[in-house]
Amino acid sequence: MTLVKALQMIQPFKAMPYHEVAEAQLCAAALRGKRELHRAAYRIRDAFAAYEYAVTYGKRD
């Protein structure tokens, strides 16, 4: 996986808080190698998806 591909994976979540931090984490992971970049990209994407789901469908009082 390349850094460009990893950044494209989190592109749909650009409006989310901490998106810039996630991009920086992907850049740092890319320096550590392809495997670390792959892990980080999927971990960040899953975290953003879970956050979006919680905000959208979470319990509101």
N, CA, C and O atoms as a Maestro MAE file, in Angstrom:
{
 s_m_m2io_version
 :::
 2.0.0
}

f_m_ct {
 s_m_title
 :::
 protein
 m_atom[244] {
  # First column is atom index #
  i_m_mmod_type
  r_m_x_coord
  r_m_y_coord
  r_m_z_coord
  i_m_residue_number
  s_m_chain_name
  s_m_pdb_residue_name
  s_m_pdb_atom_name
  i_m_atomic_number
  :::
  1 25 0.850 -1.166 0.000 1 A "MET " " N  " 7
  2 3 0.000 0.000 0.000 1 A "MET " " CA " 6
  3 2 0.904 1.241 0.000 1 A "MET " " C  " 6
  4 15 1.935 1.288 0.671 1 A "MET " " O  " 8
  5 25 0.486 2.214 -0.758 2 A "THR " " N  " 7
  6 3 1.249 3.459 -0.824 2 A "THR " " CA " 6
  7 2 0.595 4.509 0.060 2 A "THR " " C  " 6
  8 15 -0.557 4.364 0.469 2 A "THR " " O  " 8
  9 25 1.332 5.553 0.344 3 A "LEU " " N  " 7
  10 3 0.800 6.627 1.172 3 A "LEU " " CA " 6
  11 2 -0.389 7.302 0.496 3 A "LEU " " C  " 6
  12 15 -1.348 7.687 1.165 3 A "LEU " " O  " 8
  13 25 -0.331 7.444 -0.810 4 A "VAL " " N  " 7
  14 3 -1.434 8.074 -1.548 4 A "VAL " " CA " 6
  15 2 -2.703 7.240 -1.392 4 A "VAL " " C  " 6
  16 15 -3.782 7.786 -1.160 4 A "VAL " " O  " 8
  17 25 -2.577 5.936 -1.516 5 A "LYS " " N  " 7
  18 3 -3.731 5.045 -1.379 5 A "LYS " " CA " 6
  19 2 -4.294 5.106 0.047 5 A "LYS " " C  " 6
  20 15 -5.510 5.110 0.242 5 A "LYS " " O  " 8
  21 25 -3.412 5.153 1.023 6 A "ALA " " N  " 7
  22 3 -3.852 5.237 2.420 6 A "ALA " " CA " 6
  23 2 -4.591 6.549 2.680 6 A "ALA " " C  " 6
  24 15 -5.608 6.563 3.373 6 A "ALA " " O  " 8
  25 25 -4.086 7.634 2.133 7 A "LEU " " N  " 7
  26 3 -4.760 8.921 2.312 7 A "LEU " " CA " 6
  27 2 -6.114 8.942 1.610 7 A "LEU " " C  " 6
  28 15 -7.049 9.592 2.080 7 A "LEU " " O  " 8
  29 25 -6.222 8.235 0.492 8 A "GLN " " N  " 7
  30 3 -7.506 8.146 -0.208 8 A "GLN " " CA " 6
  31 2 -8.531 7.360 0.607 8 A "GLN " " C  " 6
  32 15 -9.732 7.612 0.518 8 A "GLN " " O  " 8
  33 25 -8.047 6.410 1.399 9 A "MET " " N  " 7
  34 3 -8.955 5.605 2.219 9 A "MET " " CA " 6
  35 2 -9.679 6.453 3.261 9 A "MET " " C  " 6
  36 15 -10.838 6.187 3.579 9 A "MET " " O  " 8
  37 25 -9.008 7.467 3.791 10 A "ILE " " N  " 7
  38 3 -9.636 8.284 4.834 10 A "ILE " " CA " 6
  39 2 -10.209 9.580 4.279 10 A "ILE " " C  " 6
  40 15 -10.707 10.409 5.040 10 A "ILE " " O  " 8
  41 25 -10.146 9.764 2.977 11 A "GLN " " N  " 7
  42 3 -10.668 10.983 2.335 11 A "GLN " " CA " 6
  43 2 -12.153 11.210 2.603 11 A "GLN " " C  " 6
  44 15 -12.544 12.359 2.807 11 A "GLN " " O  " 8
  45 25 -13.017 10.166 2.616 12 A "PRO " " N  " 7
  46 3 -14.448 10.416 2.883 12 A "PRO " " CA " 6
  47 2 -14.718 10.996 4.270 12 A "PRO " " C  " 6
  48 15 -15.802 11.523 4.520 12 A "PRO " " O  " 8
  49 25 -13.750 10.904 5.163 13 A "PHE " " N  " 7
  50 3 -13.933 11.382 6.529 13 A "PHE " " CA " 6
  51 2 -13.241 12.719 6.757 13 A "PHE " " C  " 6
  52 15 -12.880 13.039 7.889 13 A "PHE " " O  " 8
  53 25 -13.052 13.495 5.714 14 A "LYS " " N  " 7
  54 3 -12.313 14.751 5.795 14 A "LYS " " CA " 6
  55 2 -12.960 15.749 6.755 14 A "LYS " " C  " 6
  56 15 -12.256 16.567 7.347 14 A "LYS " " O  " 8
  57 25 -14.266 15.700 6.921 15 A "ALA " " N  " 7
  58 3 -14.964 16.644 7.796 15 A "ALA " " CA " 6
  59 2 -14.894 16.238 9.271 15 A "ALA " " C  " 6
  60 15 -15.304 17.003 10.144 15 A "ALA " " O  " 8
  61 25 -14.388 15.064 9.546 16 A "MET " " N  " 7
  62 3 -14.313 14.578 10.926 16 A "MET " " CA " 6
  63 2 -13.240 15.317 11.720 16 A "MET " " C  " 6
  64 15 -12.253 15.795 11.160 16 A "MET " " O  " 8
  65 25 -13.447 15.403 13.031 17 A "PRO " " N  " 7
  66 3 -12.388 15.999 13.858 17 A "PRO " " CA " 6
  67 2 -11.137 15.114 13.832 17 A "PRO " " C  " 6
  68 15 -11.232 13.895 13.693 17 A "PRO " " O  " 8
  69 25 -9.994 15.726 13.963 18 A "TYR " " N  " 7
  70 3 -8.697 15.055 14.011 18 A "TYR " " CA " 6
  71 2 -8.280 14.421 12.682 18 A "TYR " " C  " 6
  72 15 -7.424 13.535 12.664 18 A "TYR " " O  " 8
  73 25 -8.865 14.858 11.586 19 A "HIS " " N  " 7
  74 3 -8.477 14.320 10.283 19 A "HIS " " CA " 6
  75 2 -7.024 14.656 9.969 19 A "HIS " " C  " 6
  76 15 -6.304 13.835 9.400 19 A "HIS " " O  " 8
  77 25 -6.591 15.856 10.335 20 A "GLU " " N  " 7
  78 3 -5.205 16.264 10.071 20 A "GLU " " CA " 6
  79 2 -4.231 15.399 10.873 20 A "GLU " " C  " 6
  80 15 -3.149 15.059 10.394 20 A "GLU " " O  " 8
  81 25 -4.624 15.052 12.087 21 A "VAL " " N  " 7
  82 3 -3.790 14.188 12.922 21 A "VAL " " CA " 6
  83 2 -3.684 12.803 12.290 21 A "VAL " " C  " 6
  84 15 -2.614 12.194 12.298 21 A "VAL " " O  " 8
  85 25 -4.780 12.314 11.752 22 A "ALA " " N  " 7
  86 3 -4.772 11.007 11.101 22 A "ALA " " CA " 6
  87 2 -3.845 11.014 9.885 22 A "ALA " " C  " 6
  88 15 -3.120 10.047 9.648 22 A "ALA " " O  " 8
  89 25 -3.869 12.100 9.119 23 A "GLU " " N  " 7
  90 3 -2.968 12.202 7.974 23 A "GLU " " CA " 6
  91 2 -1.514 12.186 8.427 23 A "GLU " " C  " 6
  92 15 -0.671 11.542 7.801 23 A "GLU " " O  " 8
  93 25 -1.222 12.889 9.508 24 A "ALA " " N  " 7
  94 3 0.145 12.912 10.039 24 A "ALA " " CA " 6
  95 2 0.551 11.527 10.533 24 A "ALA " " C  " 6
  96 15 1.700 11.123 10.355 24 A "ALA " " O  " 8
  97 25 -0.370 10.800 11.147 25 A "GLN " " N  " 7
  98 3 -0.066 9.446 11.610 25 A "GLN " " CA " 6
  99 2 0.224 8.521 10.443 25 A "GLN " " C  " 6
  100 15 1.092 7.653 10.538 25 A "GLN " " O  " 8
  101 25 -0.496 8.699 9.344 26 A "LEU " " N  " 7
  102 3 -0.233 7.875 8.160 26 A "LEU " " CA " 6
  103 2 1.142 8.183 7.572 26 A "LEU " " C  " 6
  104 15 1.855 7.280 7.134 26 A "LEU " " O  " 8
  105 25 1.503 9.449 7.567 27 A "CYS " " N  " 7
  106 3 2.832 9.826 7.066 27 A "CYS " " CA " 6
  107 2 3.926 9.214 7.930 27 A "CYS " " C  " 6
  108 15 4.933 8.731 7.411 27 A "CYS " " O  " 8
  109 25 3.736 9.232 9.230 28 A "ALA " " N  " 7
  110 3 4.717 8.637 10.144 28 A "ALA " " CA " 6
  111 2 4.771 7.123 9.970 28 A "ALA " " C  " 6
  112 15 5.849 6.530 10.020 28 A "ALA " " O  " 8
  113 25 3.625 6.501 9.767 29 A "ALA " " N  " 7
  114 3 3.594 5.052 9.567 29 A "ALA " " CA " 6
  115 2 4.268 4.665 8.251 29 A "ALA " " C  " 6
  116 15 4.885 3.604 8.153 29 A "ALA " " O  " 8
  117 25 4.148 5.519 7.250 30 A "ALA " " N  " 7
  118 3 4.773 5.229 5.955 30 A "ALA " " CA " 6
  119 2 6.295 5.175 6.089 30 A "ALA " " C  " 6
  120 15 6.962 4.433 5.367 30 A "ALA " " O  " 8
  121 25 6.828 5.951 6.997 31 A "LEU " " N  " 7
  122 3 8.278 5.934 7.208 31 A "LEU " " CA " 6
  123 2 8.743 4.634 7.850 31 A "LEU " " C  " 6
  124 15 9.903 4.249 7.709 31 A "LEU " " O  " 8
  125 25 7.843 3.961 8.550 32 A "ARG " " N  " 7
  126 3 8.188 2.715 9.225 32 A "ARG " " CA " 6
  127 2 8.009 1.480 8.336 32 A "ARG " " C  " 6
  128 15 8.416 0.379 8.710 32 A "ARG " " O  " 8
  129 25 7.403 1.664 7.166 33 A "GLY " " N  " 7
  130 3 7.282 0.537 6.240 33 A "GLY " " CA " 6
  131 2 5.866 0.299 5.766 33 A "GLY " " C  " 6
  132 15 4.904 0.861 6.291 33 A "GLY " " O  " 8
  133 25 5.765 -0.560 4.748 34 A "LYS " " N  " 7
  134 3 4.465 -0.823 4.130 34 A "LYS " " CA " 6
  135 2 3.497 -1.525 5.071 34 A "LYS " " C  " 6
  136 15 2.305 -1.220 5.081 34 A "LYS " " O  " 8
  137 25 4.000 -2.455 5.855 35 A "ARG " " N  " 7
  138 3 3.112 -3.197 6.755 35 A "ARG " " CA " 6
  139 2 2.513 -2.275 7.809 35 A "ARG " " C  " 6
  140 15 1.317 -2.342 8.094 35 A "ARG " " O  " 8
  141 25 3.341 -1.420 8.381 36 A "GLU " " N  " 7
  142 3 2.852 -0.475 9.393 36 A "GLU " " CA " 6
  143 2 1.871 0.515 8.778 36 A "GLU " " C  " 6
  144 15 0.878 0.875 9.410 36 A "GLU " " O  " 8
  145 25 2.136 0.959 7.557 37 A "LEU " " N  " 7
  146 3 1.223 1.868 6.868 37 A "LEU " " CA " 6
  147 2 -0.117 1.192 6.629 37 A "LEU " " C  " 6
  148 15 -1.167 1.802 6.832 37 A "LEU " " O  " 8
  149 25 -0.087 -0.047 6.203 38 A "HIS " " N  " 7
  150 3 -1.311 -0.802 5.949 38 A "HIS " " CA " 6
  151 2 -2.132 -0.934 7.222 38 A "HIS " " C  " 6
  152 15 -3.340 -0.696 7.216 38 A "HIS " " O  " 8
  153 25 -1.476 -1.312 8.312 39 A "ARG " " N  " 7
  154 3 -2.172 -1.440 9.597 39 A "ARG " " CA " 6
  155 2 -2.776 -0.118 10.047 39 A "ARG " " C  " 6
  156 15 -3.927 -0.063 10.478 39 A "ARG " " O  " 8
  157 25 -1.993 0.933 9.944 40 A "ALA " " N  " 7
  158 3 -2.460 2.250 10.389 40 A "ALA " " CA " 6
  159 2 -3.636 2.734 9.544 40 A "ALA " " C  " 6
  160 15 -4.595 3.289 10.081 40 A "ALA " " O  " 8
  161 25 -3.572 2.533 8.248 41 A "ALA " " N  " 7
  162 3 -4.639 2.998 7.360 41 A "ALA " " CA " 6
  163 2 -5.971 2.332 7.700 41 A "ALA " " C  " 6
  164 15 -6.997 3.006 7.800 41 A "ALA " " O  " 8
  165 25 -5.955 1.027 7.877 42 A "TYR " " N  " 7
  166 3 -7.197 0.328 8.194 42 A "TYR " " CA " 6
  167 2 -7.674 0.643 9.604 42 A "TYR " " C  " 6
  168 15 -8.878 0.753 9.834 42 A "TYR " " O  " 8
  169 25 -6.755 0.789 10.548 43 A "ARG " " N  " 7
  170 3 -7.125 1.129 11.919 43 A "ARG " " CA " 6
  171 2 -7.788 2.510 11.977 43 A "ARG " " C  " 6
  172 15 -8.802 2.688 12.653 43 A "ARG " " O  " 8
  173 25 -7.216 3.476 11.273 44 A "ILE " " N  " 7
  174 3 -7.762 4.833 11.266 44 A "ILE " " CA " 6
  175 2 -9.107 4.870 10.545 44 A "ILE " " C  " 6
  176 15 -10.047 5.519 11.005 44 A "ILE " " O  " 8
  177 25 -9.196 4.172 9.417 45 A "ARG " " N  " 7
  178 3 -10.464 4.138 8.690 45 A "ARG " " CA " 6
  179 2 -11.578 3.523 9.537 45 A "ARG " " C  " 6
  180 15 -12.700 4.029 9.562 45 A "ARG " " O  " 8
  181 25 -11.262 2.436 10.225 46 A "ASP " " N  " 7
  182 3 -12.263 1.789 11.079 46 A "ASP " " CA " 6
  183 2 -12.676 2.689 12.248 46 A "ASP " " C  " 6
  184 15 -13.843 2.719 12.637 46 A "ASP " " O  " 8
  185 25 -11.714 3.415 12.797 47 A "ALA " " N  " 7
  186 3 -12.027 4.324 13.903 47 A "ALA " " CA " 6
  187 2 -12.936 5.455 13.434 47 A "ALA " " C  " 6
  188 15 -13.889 5.812 14.127 47 A "ALA " " O  " 8
  189 25 -12.650 6.015 12.273 48 A "PHE " " N  " 7
  190 3 -13.503 7.069 11.741 48 A "PHE " " CA " 6
  191 2 -14.901 6.536 11.435 48 A "PHE " " C  " 6
  192 15 -15.893 7.214 11.703 48 A "PHE " " O  " 8
  193 25 -14.988 5.342 10.883 49 A "ALA " " N  " 7
  194 3 -16.290 4.755 10.564 49 A "ALA " " CA " 6
  195 2 -17.100 4.506 11.841 49 A "ALA " " C  " 6
  196 15 -18.305 4.756 11.871 49 A "ALA " " O  " 8
  197 25 -16.440 4.015 12.894 50 A "ALA " " N  " 7
  198 3 -17.135 3.775 14.160 50 A "ALA " " CA " 6
  199 2 -17.607 5.086 14.776 50 A "ALA " " C  " 6
  200 15 -18.713 5.163 15.310 50 A "ALA " " O  " 8
  201 25 -16.771 6.113 14.701 51 A "TYR " " N  " 7
  202 3 -17.151 7.427 15.241 51 A "TYR " " CA " 6
  203 2 -18.348 7.986 14.473 51 A "TYR " " C  " 6
  204 15 -19.296 8.497 15.070 51 A "TYR " " O  " 8
  205 25 -18.294 7.885 13.150 52 A "GLU " " N  " 7
  206 3 -19.397 8.391 12.335 52 A "GLU " " CA " 6
  207 2 -20.700 7.654 12.647 52 A "GLU " " C  " 6
  208 15 -21.761 8.272 12.732 52 A "GLU " " O  " 8
  209 25 -20.619 6.343 12.815 53 A "TYR " " N  " 7
  210 3 -21.799 5.557 13.148 53 A "TYR " " CA " 6
  211 2 -22.356 5.972 14.506 53 A "TYR " " C  " 6
  212 15 -23.567 6.125 14.666 53 A "TYR " " O  " 8
  213 25 -21.466 6.153 15.486 54 A "ALA " " N  " 7
  214 3 -21.907 6.534 16.828 54 A "ALA " " CA " 6
  215 2 -22.566 7.909 16.824 54 A "ALA " " C  " 6
  216 15 -23.573 8.121 17.501 54 A "ALA " " O  " 8
  217 25 -22.005 8.830 16.071 55 A "VAL " " N  " 7
  218 3 -22.583 10.186 16.003 55 A "VAL " " CA " 6
  219 2 -23.923 10.167 15.275 55 A "VAL " " C  " 6
  220 15 -24.862 10.858 15.673 55 A "VAL " " O  " 8
  221 25 -24.007 9.389 14.229 56 A "THR " " N  " 7
  222 3 -25.231 9.348 13.421 56 A "THR " " CA " 6
  223 2 -26.357 8.585 14.089 56 A "THR " " C  " 6
  224 15 -27.499 9.043 14.108 56 A "THR " " O  " 8
  225 25 -26.034 7.408 14.644 57 A "TYR " " N  " 7
  226 3 -27.084 6.528 15.154 57 A "TYR " " CA " 6
  227 2 -27.056 6.371 16.664 57 A "TYR " " C  " 6
  228 15 -27.803 5.558 17.208 57 A "TYR " " O  " 8
  229 25 -26.232 7.111 17.338 58 A "GLY " " N  " 7
  230 3 -26.125 6.990 18.790 58 A "GLY " " CA " 6
  231 2 -27.356 7.477 19.508 58 A "GLY " " C  " 6
  232 15 -28.185 8.190 18.942 58 A "GLY " " O  " 8
  233 25 -27.467 7.085 20.763 59 A "LYS " " N  " 7
  234 3 -28.604 7.481 21.583 59 A "LYS " " CA " 6
  235 2 -28.520 8.966 21.885 59 A "LYS " " C  " 6
  236 15 -27.471 9.474 22.280 59 A "LYS " " O  " 8
  237 25 -29.624 9.649 21.697 60 A "ARG " " N  " 7
  238 3 -29.682 11.090 21.974 60 A "ARG " " CA " 6
  239 2 -30.680 11.334 23.095 60 A "ARG " " C  " 6
  240 15 -31.814 10.858 23.049 60 A "ARG " " O  " 8
  241 25 -30.249 12.070 24.085 61 A "ASP " " N  " 7
  242 3 -31.142 12.362 25.227 61 A "ASP " " CA " 6
  243 2 -31.722 13.743 25.101 61 A "ASP " " C  " 6
  244 15 -32.493 14.169 25.960 61 A "ASP " " O  " 8
  :::
 }
 m_bond[243] {
  # First column is bond index #
  i_m_from
  i_m_to
  i_m_order
  :::
  1 1 2 1
  2 2 3 1
  3 3 4 2
  4 3 5 1
  5 5 6 1
  6 6 7 1
  7 7 8 2
  8 7 9 1
  9 9 10 1
  10 10 11 1
  11 11 12 2
  12 11 13 1
  13 13 14 1
  14 14 15 1
  15 15 16 2
  16 15 17 1
  17 17 18 1
  18 18 19 1
  19 19 20 2
  20 19 21 1
  21 21 22 1
  22 22 23 1
  23 23 24 2
  24 23 25 1
  25 25 26 1
  26 26 27 1
  27 27 28 2
  28 27 29 1
  29 29 30 1
  30 30 31 1
  31 31 32 2
  32 31 33 1
  33 33 34 1
  34 34 35 1
  35 35 36 2
  36 35 37 1
  37 37 38 1
  38 38 39 1
  39 39 40 2
  40 39 41 1
  41 41 42 1
  42 42 43 1
  43 43 44 2
  44 43 45 1
  45 45 46 1
  46 46 47 1
  47 47 48 2
  48 47 49 1
  49 49 50 1
  50 50 51 1
  51 51 52 2
  52 51 53 1
  53 53 54 1
  54 54 55 1
  55 55 56 2
  56 55 57 1
  57 57 58 1
  58 58 59 1
  59 59 60 2
  60 59 61 1
  61 61 62 1
  62 62 63 1
  63 63 64 2
  64 63 65 1
  65 65 66 1
  66 66 67 1
  67 67 68 2
  68 67 69 1
  69 69 70 1
  70 70 71 1
  71 71 72 2
  72 71 73 1
  73 73 74 1
  74 74 75 1
  75 75 76 2
  76 75 77 1
  77 77 78 1
  78 78 79 1
  79 79 80 2
  80 79 81 1
  81 81 82 1
  82 82 83 1
  83 83 84 2
  84 83 85 1
  85 85 86 1
  86 86 87 1
  87 87 88 2
  88 87 89 1
  89 89 90 1
  90 90 91 1
  91 91 92 2
  92 91 93 1
  93 93 94 1
  94 94 95 1
  95 95 96 2
  96 95 97 1
  97 97 98 1
  98 98 99 1
  99 99 100 2
  100 99 101 1
  101 101 102 1
  102 102 103 1
  103 103 104 2
  104 103 105 1
  105 105 106 1
  106 106 107 1
  107 107 108 2
  108 107 109 1
  109 109 110 1
  110 110 111 1
  111 111 112 2
  112 111 113 1
  113 113 114 1
  114 114 115 1
  115 115 116 2
  116 115 117 1
  117 117 118 1
  118 118 119 1
  119 119 120 2
  120 119 121 1
  121 121 122 1
  122 122 123 1
  123 123 124 2
  124 123 125 1
  125 125 126 1
  126 126 127 1
  127 127 128 2
  128 127 129 1
  129 129 130 1
  130 130 131 1
  131 131 132 2
  132 131 133 1
  133 133 134 1
  134 134 135 1
  135 135 136 2
  136 135 137 1
  137 137 138 1
  138 138 139 1
  139 139 140 2
  140 139 141 1
  141 141 142 1
  142 142 143 1
  143 143 144 2
  144 143 145 1
  145 145 146 1
  146 146 147 1
  147 147 148 2
  148 147 149 1
  149 149 150 1
  150 150 151 1
  151 151 152 2
  152 151 153 1
  153 153 154 1
  154 154 155 1
  155 155 156 2
  156 155 157 1
  157 157 158 1
  158 158 159 1
  159 159 160 2
  160 159 161 1
  161 161 162 1
  162 162 163 1
  163 163 164 2
  164 163 165 1
  165 165 166 1
  166 166 167 1
  167 167 168 2
  168 167 169 1
  169 169 170 1
  170 170 171 1
  171 171 172 2
  172 171 173 1
  173 173 174 1
  174 174 175 1
  175 175 176 2
  176 175 177 1
  177 177 178 1
  178 178 179 1
  179 179 180 2
  180 179 181 1
  181 181 182 1
  182 182 183 1
  183 183 184 2
  184 183 185 1
  185 185 186 1
  186 186 187 1
  187 187 188 2
  188 187 189 1
  189 189 190 1
  190 190 191 1
  191 191 192 2
  192 191 193 1
  193 193 194 1
  194 194 195 1
  195 195 196 2
  196 195 197 1
  197 197 198 1
  198 198 199 1
  199 199 200 2
  200 199 201 1
  201 201 202 1
  202 202 203 1
  203 203 204 2
  204 203 205 1
  205 205 206 1
  206 206 207 1
  207 207 208 2
  208 207 209 1
  209 209 210 1
  210 210 211 1
  211 211 212 2
  212 211 213 1
  213 213 214 1
  214 214 215 1
  215 215 216 2
  216 215 217 1
  217 217 218 1
  218 218 219 1
  219 219 220 2
  220 219 221 1
  221 221 222 1
  222 222 223 1
  223 223 224 2
  224 223 225 1
  225 225 226 1
  226 226 227 1
  227 227 228 2
  228 227 229 1
  229 229 230 1
  230 230 231 1
  231 231 232 2
  232 231 233 1
  233 233 234 1
  234 234 235 1
  235 235 236 2
  236 235 237 1
  237 237 238 1
  238 238 239 1
  239 239 240 2
  240 239 241 1
  241 241 242 1
  242 242 243 1
  243 243 244 2
  :::
 }
}
